[in-house]
Amino acid sequence: MKLLFRRKPPIPTHFTPPPTIPPIRPSNPPKPSPPTLLRPFSTVHPPKPLPPEYEMPTVTWGAIHGRKEQLVSRVVISDYLKTLGVVPDELEHLELPSTVDVMRERFEFLQKLGLTVDDINAYPLTLACSVRKNIIPVLGYLEKLGFHRSDLGAFVKSYPQILHMSVIVELAPVVKFLRGIDVERNDVPFVLQRYPELFGFKLEGTMSTSVGYLVSIGVSPRDIGPMVTQFPFFLGMRVGTVIKPLVDYLVSLGLPKKVLVRMLEKRPNVLGYDLEGLVKQNVEALVSFGVRRESLASVIAQYPPILGLPLMPKLSSQQYFFNLKLKIDPDGFARVVERLPQIVSLNQGLIMRPVEFLRERGLPDEDVAKMVVRCPQLMLIREEFLKESFYFFKSEMGWPMKELVGFPEYFTYSLERRIKPRYRRLAEKGIQCSLGWFLNCSDKRFEERLQADLIETEMEVPAFVMGGKLEMPGGDDVSGDEDDESEDEVLYRRTVSL
């Protein structure tokens, strides 16, 4: 049996609109409130006002759609720039503002920054940079890095291309790279001010390969940052054409690679010396003045800047001075350069002070010349130290002057810490010996000599050479307590200590 249900009437899908009520217009309508930029429940805070120097321009770009209007506007702006003294030739093919007001605001902004008309003419493309889109974001980022506002003008003068760069795409990655190689945060502005062209290099290109090569030859990664701070220009040098040829050439001169690495860590500016135009010429100049090729490595290790000096005139002047005033022949001058290469840059008045001191004490010119050739470090000792050591030698020790002439290194030892204590020990035991026997040895070796029953046979005393361990003809090391260090480390430490 079928159940019958009553069908419900369908729900109407259309509603009849209510009758329209005519609006009541008040006699004094309220003024509409200005539109707000932020939504009532938005969490976005309004932007902080910029300093007066970095205010956004009040004039925006105009829209000129017709080609004729564009040409007319370009002519008007070019004429305006000419009245300011700016040559607009390089701006012909660039997009320029549509009104003179916008260009005037750019020009005045650059002038407030410190750029002159000559600076703008040197790089007129700065006028193609939008104040809102380019200049203000770049300057704000540089100031955030630590640049002083007073230095921004000079920085833009030195590298105006930075105004075209994107902060996110180009500037920030370079700063991140510098921090990644251990450049201190406070040193980043200093590095960029010295070498702003870093912003123009690709990170995966020259900079990365330069750092990678130096690490591969032994430079400690933690020293890369200080090297960049001291000499950032090597980041822009190509390995294959600049850095590697210079390193290979110095190694070919006999410089140990470990010593070379330590030298580069302390003096990375050596990487900036031109190999063909300067380094090789200076090496040949040293050889031409009598420096032996086997001594070139020691000379360079003692005084790396000698590779970058105008060496030929300096050598000529000093050789003539030594021959005229000190009675030292060219061969003796070459030995002086080998033992103290800093002599090429030493003031001649300073050289004469210790020489005159020794001559005033009755030493003949020939003996003084022998002492200077054997130990040129005499010319670096202050006169008051020479006086103290000389008077102790004469009054307390009373030894003949020939001992002093034969061992001028006596003046290079500390009077209070070495000469006096050891001499008193000799006097207590009544030992007769030479200056070199009791001074030119370590404390341990000196005690062994005092305890020996016989005084060992005197051998030829080694010449005093800055830059390495002193070795007796038998091969015995007499340089001091340096057994815990490698020979290369000792060589570098002793050579750069001066």
C-alpha positions in Angstrom: 0.0 0.0 0.0 1.5 3.2 -1.1 1.8 6.0 1.4 0.7 9.4 0.1 2.5 12.5 1.2 1.5 16.0 0.6 4.1 17.8 -1.6 5.5 20.9 0.1 5.3 24.0 -1.9 8.6 25.0 -3.5 10.7 27.7 -1.7 10.9 30.8 -3.8 14.3 31.6 -5.1 13.7 35.3 -5.7 12.7 37.8 -3.1 10.9 40.9 -3.8 13.0 43.8 -2.9 11.7 46.1 -0.2 10.4 49.4 -1.3 13.1 52.0 -1.8 13.1 54.8 0.7 14.4 58.1 -0.6 17.6 59.2 1.3 17.3 62.1 3.7 19.9 64.7 2.7 20.9 66.8 5.7 21.3 70.4 5.3 25.0 70.3 6.4 26.6 67.1 5.1 29.6 65.8 7.2 33.0 66.0 5.5 34.4 62.7 4.5 37.3 61.5 6.7 40.7 61.0 4.9 41.4 57.4 3.9 43.7 55.5 6.2 46.7 53.6 4.9 46.4 50.9 7.6 43.5 48.6 8.3 41.9 48.9 11.7 43.4 45.5 12.9 46.6 45.5 10.9 49.8 44.7 12.8 52.0 46.7 10.4 53.5 49.7 12.1 53.8 53.0 10.2 57.2 53.7 8.8 59.6 55.8 10.9 60.5 59.2 9.4 63.8 59.4 7.6 66.5 61.9 8.6 66.2 65.3 6.7 69.1 64.4 4.4 67.4 61.2 3.2 63.8 62.4 2.8 61.9 60.9 0.0 61.4 63.2 -3.0 58.2 65.2 -3.1 58.1 65.2 -6.9 57.3 61.9 -8.6 57.8 60.8 -12.2 55.4 62.3 -14.6 53.8 60.1 -17.3 54.4 61.3 -20.9 52.9 58.9 -23.4 53.6 60.6 -26.7 56.9 60.3 -28.4 56.8 64.0 -29.3 56.3 64.9 -25.6 59.2 62.7 -24.6 61.6 64.3 -27.1 60.6 67.8 -26.0 61.0 66.8 -22.3 64.5 65.4 -23.0 65.6 68.6 -24.7 64.3 70.7 -21.9 66.1 68.6 -19.2 69.4 68.6 -21.3 69.2 72.4 -21.5 68.6 72.6 -17.8 71.6 70.4 -17.0 73.8 72.6 -19.3 72.8 75.6 -17.3 74.2 73.8 -14.2 77.5 73.0 -15.9 76.7 69.3 -16.4 77.6 67.7 -19.8 74.6 65.5 -20.6 76.1 63.7 -23.6 76.3 60.3 -21.8 72.7 60.6 -20.8 71.3 60.6 -24.4 70.4 56.9 -24.5 69.2 56.6 -20.9 65.8 57.0 -19.4 65.5 60.5 -17.7 62.8 62.0 -15.6 59.9 63.6 -17.4 60.1 66.9 -15.6 62.8 69.4 -14.7 61.6 69.3 -11.1 62.6 65.7 -10.6 66.0 66.3 -12.2 66.5 69.3 -10.0 65.7 67.3 -6.9 68.3 64.6 -7.9 70.9 67.2 -8.5 70.3 68.9 -5.2 70.4 65.6 -3.4 73.8 64.7 -4.8 75.1 68.1 -3.9 73.9 67.7 -0.3 75.7 64.4 -0.3 79.0 66.2 -1.2 79.3 65.7 -4.9 80.4 68.7 -7.0 79.6 69.4 -10.6 83.0 68.0 -11.6 82.2 64.8 -9.7 78.9 64.5 -11.6 80.6 65.2 -14.9 83.2 62.5 -14.1 80.3 60.0 -13.8 77.1 61.7 -15.1 75.2 58.4 -14.8 74.5 59.3 -11.2 71.8 61.6 -12.5 70.0 58.5 -14.0 69.6 57.1 -10.5 66.2 57.5 -8.8 66.5 59.1 -5.4 63.6 56.9 -4.0 64.5 53.6 -5.7 68.3 53.7 -5.8 70.2 56.3 -3.8 68.3 56.3 -0.5 68.3 52.5 -0.1 72.0 52.2 -0.9 73.0 55.0 1.5 70.8 53.7 4.2 72.3 50.2 3.9 75.9 51.6 4.0 75.1 53.6 7.1 73.6 50.4 8.7 77.0 48.7 8.0 78.8 51.3 10.1 79.7 54.0 7.5 79.8 57.4 9.0 77.4 59.8 7.3 80.2 62.3 6.7 82.1 59.6 4.8 79.3 58.6 2.4 80.0 61.5 0.0 83.7 60.5 -0.4 82.7 56.9 -0.8 80.3 57.7 -3.6 82.9 59.9 -5.3 85.4 57.0 -5.3 82.8 54.4 -6.5 79.7 56.1 -7.9 78.6 52.9 -9.6 77.3 51.8 -6.2 74.2 54.0 -6.7 73.0 51.6 -9.5 73.4 48.5 -7.4 70.7 46.5 -5.6 71.1 46.1 -1.9 69.7 42.6 -1.7 71.2 41.2 -5.0 74.6 42.8 -5.1 75.6 44.6 -1.8 74.5 42.3 0.9 76.1 39.1 -0.6 79.5 40.8 -0.7 79.2 41.8 3.0 78.2 38.2 3.8 81.2 36.9 2.0 83.6 39.2 3.9 82.1 38.1 7.2 82.4 34.5 6.1 86.2 34.8 5.7 86.5 36.2 9.2 86.6 39.9 8.5 85.5 41.5 11.7 82.1 43.3 11.6 83.7 46.6 12.6 86.3 46.3 9.9 83.9 45.8 7.0 83.4 49.5 6.4 87.1 50.0 6.5 87.7 47.3 3.9 85.0 48.5 1.6 86.2 52.1 1.8 89.7 51.0 0.9 88.5 48.8 -2.0 85.0 49.6 -3.0 85.4 47.7 -6.2 84.7 44.6 -4.2 81.0 45.3 -4.8 81.6 44.7 -8.5 83.2 41.2 -8.3 81.4 37.9 -8.5 81.6 35.9 -5.3 82.1 32.6 -7.1 84.8 34.1 -9.4 88.0 36.1 -8.5 87.4 36.5 -4.8 86.7 32.9 -4.1 89.6 31.6 -6.2 92.1 34.0 -4.6 91.2 32.9 -1.1 91.2 29.2 -2.1 94.6 29.4 -3.7 96.2 31.0 -0.6 94.7 28.4 1.7 96.0 25.7 -0.7 99.6 26.8 -0.3 99.4 26.9 3.5 97.9 30.1 4.6 95.7 29.5 7.7 92.0 30.2 7.0 91.8 32.2 10.2 94.4 34.6 8.9 92.5 35.4 5.7 90.3 37.9 7.5 93.2 39.9 8.9 95.0 39.8 5.5 91.9 41.2 3.8 91.6 43.9 6.5 95.2 44.9 5.9 95.3 44.5 2.1 91.9 43.8 0.5 93.2 44.3 -3.0 94.4 40.7 -3.4 90.7 39.6 -3.5 90.5 41.2 -7.0 93.7 39.6 -8.3 93.6 36.7 -10.7 95.4 33.6 -9.4 96.7 32.4 -12.8 98.2 35.7 -14.0 99.1 37.5 -10.8 99.3 35.6 -7.5 100.6 32.2 -8.6 103.4 33.5 -10.8 104.7 35.7 -8.0 104.6 32.9 -5.5 106.4 30.5 -7.8 109.1 33.1 -8.5 109.8 33.7 -4.9 110.0 30.0 -4.2 112.4 29.7 -7.1 114.7 32.1 -5.4 115.1 29.7 -2.5 112.5 31.1 -0.1 111.0 28.2 1.8 107.2 27.9 1.2 106.5 28.0 4.9 108.4 31.1 5.3 106.7 32.6 2.3 103.3 31.8 3.7 104.2 33.4 7.0 105.5 36.4 5.2 102.2 36.8 3.2 100.2 36.4 6.4 102.0 39.3 8.0 102.6 41.4 4.9 99.9 40.6 2.3 100.7 43.8 0.4 103.6 41.8 -1.1 101.0 40.3 -3.4 100.5 43.7 -4.9 104.0 44.1 -6.2 104.3 43.9 -10.0 106.3 40.8 -10.9 107.7 41.8 -14.2 107.9 45.6 -13.7 109.2 45.7 -10.2 110.1 42.4 -8.3 112.3 40.9 -11.0 114.0 44.2 -11.6 114.8 44.7 -7.9 116.2 41.2 -7.6 118.5 41.8 -10.5 119.5 45.1 -8.9 120.5 43.3 -5.7 122.6 40.9 -7.7 124.2 43.7 -9.7 125.3 45.4 -6.5 127.1 42.2 -5.3 124.4 40.4 -3.3 124.9 36.7 -3.7 122.0 34.7 -5.3 122.1 32.2 -2.4 121.5 35.1 0.0 118.5 36.5 -1.9 116.0 34.4 0.1 117.4 35.6 3.4 117.3 39.3 2.2 113.6 39.0 1.1 112.6 37.2 4.3 114.2 39.8 6.5 112.8 42.8 4.6 109.9 41.9 2.2 109.2 45.6 1.2 112.6 45.6 -0.6 110.7 43.9 -3.5 108.5 47.0 -3.9 111.0 49.8 -3.5 112.6 51.9 -6.3 115.7 50.0 -5.4 118.3 51.0 -8.0 118.6 54.6 -6.9 118.5 53.7 -3.2 121.3 51.2 -3.6 123.4 53.6 -5.7 123.0 56.4 -3.1 123.8 54.2 -0.1 126.7 52.5 -1.7 128.3 55.9 -2.5 127.6 57.0 1.1 129.2 53.9 2.6 132.3 54.3 0.4 132.7 58.0 1.1 131.8 58.3 4.8 132.4 54.8 6.3 135.3 53.7 4.1 133.5 50.5 3.1 134.1 49.2 -0.4 131.3 47.9 -2.7 131.9 44.3 -1.7 131.6 45.2 2.0 128.4 47.1 1.2 126.9 44.0 -0.4 127.6 42.0 2.8 125.9 44.7 4.8 122.8 44.5 2.6 122.8 40.7 3.0 122.8 41.0 6.8 120.6 44.1 7.1 118.6 44.8 4.0 116.8 47.6 5.8 119.9 49.6 5.3 118.7 50.6 1.8 115.9 52.7 3.5 117.8 53.9 6.6 118.5 57.6 7.0 122.1 58.4 6.5 122.2 60.7 9.6 121.1 57.8 11.8 123.8 55.6 10.3 126.5 58.1 11.2 125.6 58.4 14.9 126.9 55.0 16.1 129.8 55.3 13.7 130.9 58.6 15.1 130.4 57.2 18.7 132.9 54.4 18.0 135.4 56.8 16.3 135.3 59.2 19.2 136.3 56.3 21.5 139.6 55.9 19.7 138.7 53.2 17.2 140.3 53.8 13.8 138.1 54.0 10.6 139.3 50.6 9.4 138.2 48.9 12.6 134.8 50.7 12.6 134.3 49.6 9.0 135.1 46.0 9.9 132.6 46.1 12.8 129.8 47.6 10.6 130.3 45.0 7.8 130.3 42.2 10.3 127.4 43.4 12.4 125.4 46.2 10.6 122.8 46.0 13.4 125.1 48.4 15.2 123.6 51.2 13.2 120.2 50.5 14.7 121.2 50.7 18.4 120.5 53.8 20.3 123.5 55.8 21.5 122.7 55.5 25.2 122.7 51.7 25.0 126.0 51.8 23.1 127.5 54.0 25.9 126.4 51.7 28.7 127.7 48.6 27.0 131.0 50.3 26.0 131.7 51.7 29.4 131.1 48.3 31.1 133.4 46.7 28.6 136.2 49.3 29.4 135.7 49.9 33.1 134.4 46.6 34.5 135.8 44.0 32.1 139.0 45.8 31.0 139.5 43.6 27.9 141.5 44.7 25.0 139.7 46.6 22.2 140.6 44.0 19.6 138.0 41.7 21.3 135.4 44.3 20.6 136.5 44.8 17.0 136.4 41.0 16.5 133.0 40.5 18.1 130.9 43.7 17.5 127.8 41.6 18.2 128.6 42.4 21.9 126.5 45.6 21.6 123.4 43.7 20.4 123.1 41.7 23.7 121.3 43.0 26.8 123.7 44.4 29.3 121.6 43.6 32.4 120.1 40.2 31.3 123.1 38.6 29.6 126.4 40.4 29.6 126.7 41.3 33.3 125.4 38.0 34.8 127.5 35.8 32.6 130.7 37.9 33.1 130.3 37.7 36.8 130.0 33.9 36.6 133.2 33.9 34.5 135.0 36.1 37.0 134.0 33.8 39.9 135.5 30.8 38.2 138.5 32.7 36.8 137.8 31.6 33.2 139.6 33.4 30.4 137.7 33.3 27.1 136.6 35.4 24.2 133.4 37.5 23.9 131.8 35.1 21.5 132.5 32.1 23.7 130.4 33.3 26.6 127.8 35.4 24.8 127.0 33.6 21.6 125.3 30.6 23.1 122.1 29.7 25.0 121.8 29.7 28.7 121.9 25.9 28.8 125.0 25.8 26.7 126.7 28.4 28.8 126.1 26.4 32.0 127.6 23.3 30.3 130.7 25.3 29.3 131.1 26.5 32.9 130.9 22.9 34.3 133.4 21.5 31.7 136.9 20.7 32.9 138.4 22.1 29.7 137.5 25.1 27.6 136.6 23.9 24.2 138.8 24.9 21.3 137.9 28.3 19.9 136.5 28.1 16.4 135.6 30.8 14.0 132.7 32.8 15.3 129.7 33.0 12.9 128.7 36.3 11.3 125.7 37.9 12.8 122.9 37.5 10.3 119.3 38.5 11.0 117.0 35.8 9.8 118.1 32.4 10.9 119.8 30.3 13.5 123.5 30.9 13.9 125.6 27.8 13.2 129.1 27.1 14.1 131.3 25.5 11.4 130.8 22.1 13.1 127.1 22.4 12.7 126.3 23.1 16.4 123.4 25.3 17.0 124.3 28.3 19.1 121.3 30.5 18.6 119.3 30.0 21.8 116.4 28.1 23.3 114.4 27.5 20.1 114.4 23.7 19.9 110.6 23.5 20.1 110.1 25.5 16.9 110.8 24.5 13.3 113.6 26.1 11.4 111.2 27.9 9.1 109.2 29.3 12.0 112.4 30.5 13.8 113.6 32.0 10.5 110.5 34.0 10.0 110.2 35.1 13.7 113.7 36.3 13.9 113.6 38.1 10.5 110.5 40.1 11.2 111.3 41.0 14.8 113.3 44.0 13.7 
